Amino acid sequence: MADITALKSKGKGQPPARSEAPANTKNLPRDKAVKNRPLQVQVPEDVFLAFSAEAGQQFDFQHGAKSQLFLRMWEAYQNAK
């Protein structure tokens, strides 16, 4: 049988003193300038695929390409009014 007496913990102990706390606890939380909200719409699959492909081509297939394309379209729509 294995000897597990060396594995027993003596407890977690006390947290570090405030002066010894890591530097990352002193940083302020990051705030977003603008809160994003989901916009859910239903479109035919061929429209979805074409939109996804166009977004990928225009924004080098980066994360958020479809959102960026939508925002570009929305800006063009607002300017056309």
N, C-alpha and C positions, 0 to 999 in steps of 0.2 A: 504494500500500500504506500502511496506517496505521502511525504511529509509536507503538510500545508501550513504549518505553524508560522513559517516565514512570510506567508502571504497575508496574514491578518493585519488589518490596518489599525492604527491607533487613533483614527479620526481625522477629520479634515483640518482641524486646527482653526485658528482665528484668521479672519481676512486681513490683508495687508493694511497697514496704517495709511491714512489719507495722503500723507506726504510720500509714501512709497508706491502709490497707485500708478499703474502704467499711464503713459502720456496720452494714449488714445481715449481715455475716459474723460479727458479735459476738453476734447474737441466738441464743438456744438453740433447738434444733429443737422444734417443737410436738409434744406428746404428746397422744393421745386418751385420755380418761378410761376409756373402755370400747372394746375392739376389736370391730368389727362382723364378723359371719360370715354368709355366704350361707345362706339356707334355701330349698332348691329343692323344690317340690312340683308334681305334675301334677294339674290340675283340668280339668273340661270347659270348653270355650270360653265357653259361656254364663255359667258361674259366674265365670270370669276377667273377662269384660266387665262383669258386674254389680258385682263387687268393685271393679274399676277405677273405674267410674262413681260408686259410693258413696264411695270414697276421695277422688275428685276433688271431690265435692260437700261432704264434711265438712271437707276441708283446702284449699279454694279452689284446687284444681288445682296445688298447689305441688310442687316436686321432692321426692320421698320420701313422697308422700301414702299410697301403698300400705303402705309400711313403718310409717308412723305409725298407720294404721288397724289393721294387724296387732298392733302393740304395745298399742293401746287394747283390742282384743279379748282379747289375752292377759292383760292386767291385770284385765279383767272376769271372765275365766275363773278366775284365781287368787283373786279376791275372793269368787267364788261357791262355792268349795270349803268 
